Amino acid sequence: MTSRHHAGTRFAMALSIAGGIAVVAGGFADGYAQSVALELGAAFLLVAPLVWAERAFTGQIRRQVSDSLAEALNGSASSAHPDDVTRIRSRLLNRSGGGSPWQAVRTEHASFDLVLENGQRRIAIAIKRTPFALDSATVSRLHTEARRSGIPELVVISLTDPTDLAKNLAAHTPGLTLLDESAALDTWLEQRS
């Protein structure tokens, strides 16, 4: 969640608390003061959920627009620079030669840079450097291609910052991992060895 969403939640909570206090205060007052306190309290209590909902919907729309804009701007230019791929692939090959249970295998599939195998598991690795933030549509497309190729797991190494929706997609999709740096792949593999 963004700090803007937290600010909206805090403001809605403050309105609810102020409304509750005003209603309670109206219960102890008489006449005009009671009427004003009850009216203000009721207004605050009615407005608080609307403020929260408005902030939540605005934040979701903002994330979707940002992701769609990144997708449109990136177009098909979502391939990493060959030097980046070579550097990461060499590091993985050196690591697999040093007693690691994972073996790096070159792949013929254009969307993946290599496939890691350890006997019973296969993991596709896609290294992406996009001109703008990595969008969720690209990550979803890669995940679908991995499944169609018979590879149940996909790790996307994004050399540019992914959008919030791309991070959310990876966090909630089984068999899909999004790493924002190549060094994090070593830790991820060690956890799965």
Buried (B, 14 or more C-beta within 10 A) or exposed (E): EEEEBEEBBEBBEEBBEBBBBBBEBBEEEEEEEBEBBBEBBBBBBEBBEEBBEEBBEEBEEBBBEBBBBBBEEBEEEBBBEEEBBEBBBEBBBEBBEEEBEBBBEEBEBEBBBBBBBBEEBBBBBBBBBBEBBBBBBBBBEBBEBBBEBEBEBBBBBBBBEBBBBBBBBBEEBEBBBBBBEBEBBEEEBEEEE
